[in-house]
Amino acid sequence: MEKATRRSLDSDTSKITESDPAMTQGLASDKESDAVRRAKAIRKERKAAAILEKYHRKFVKTVRDGDCFYDGMSKIRRDASITELRQKSYDEGKRCLDGNGKLEFHPALTSLFKKQIEKLKDSYNYAEQIDLRLMAYTENCWIIVCNLDEKVLNVAGPEGELEEYPKKTLSEIMGQYPEAELFVFDKEDKHYMAGKKK
């Protein structure tokens, strides 16, 4: 059976072109999908920037590789790298599991938190609630997370306390904690976007 793909070398550009229609369509589809994904991400970033602007914060672009929360904290606080922040949270998490830290875990959830805390030392793991609590404690700050519709998802305090899905609006929470670090979370892409205080 003769192979349908013919390759020709374009002497002007030294580029290989494919003549297999199915392959060409697949490549075009991948490029279109990438373009659509990039355009969608840009729209979400603009929406997040508008939310952050309302609360006197300038949008800060964060990596899209699982380190976005830590990258955001690193950029807006400027006192530690992603690796250092992860390590601080991991160390505090281990102290808590040993009963020597600030946070106390319900015995039924200890094994879950242990797994999540172990992930902290590895890059490219998306932040979970335990990350927010440990970071708020180790950085001695309030962290507020809302979604792209401005619904408050989490409020973590400097004592490691966590208010999940509070009944207050983002405006009310930001009025209560105006110095909080504010993140906008895109649930679909599991992406945290941050804003630096102006």
Secondary structure, 3 states (H helix, E strand, C coil): CCCCCCEEEECCCCEEEECCHHHHHHHHHHHHHHHHHHHHHHHHHHHHHHHHHHCCEEEECCCCCCCHHHHHHHHHHCCCCHHHHHHHHHHHHHHHHCCCCCCCCCHHHHHHHHHHHHHCCCCCCCCCHHHHHHHHHHCCCCEEEEECCCCEEEEECCCCCEEECCCCCHHHHHHHCCCCEEEEEECCCCEEEEEEEC
